[in-house]
């Protein structure tokens, strides 16, 4: 099976690298219930790439620009 696709399941260290986080950060988020969805296979915590992507999309910070000072008044 030389044409096998890479597994979509990542261990915590791999998932952290995928998200550009420290492994400790993703572990802490998991313990607090704030991180990406995870699964347990054979007692190992694993993350599916689709779950990591979905979680990342919920973290979109936008442009950071707001128009709070805009008004309709003429100067």
C-alpha positions, -999 to 999 in steps of 0.1 A, spaced: 0 0 0 24 27 -11 -4 51 -21 -20 52 13 -33 86 23 -20 101 55 -42 96 85 -67 124 92 -62 116 129 -36 135 148 -21 130 183 -21 161 206 15 171 196 6 168 159 -27 187 163 -9 214 182 17 217 154 -11 218 128 -27 247 146 7 264 153 1 260 191 23 245 219 12 210 229 7 223 264 -17 249 252 -39 224 233 -38 201 264 -48 229 287 -77 239 264 -89 203 263 -89 201 301 -108 234 304 -133 223 277 -123 252 254 -103 235 227 -112 215 195 -133 184 197 -112 153 204 -117 116 205 -102 87 223 -89 57 204 -74 30 226 -70 55 254 -51 80 233 -65 115 228 -67 122 190 -80 150 169 -95 148 134 -82 174 110 -118 184 101 -125 191 137 -93 212 140 -103 232 109 -139 237 122 -126 249 156 -101 273 139 -129 289 119 -148 297 151 -117 316 163 -118 341 134 -109 375 149 -120 394 118 -103 426 107 -101 441 141 -115 474 127 -147 488 140 -165 520 129 -177 530 164 -168 567 157 -187 570 125 -218 591 126 -244 605 102 -239 640 114 -225 667 90 -195 687 105 
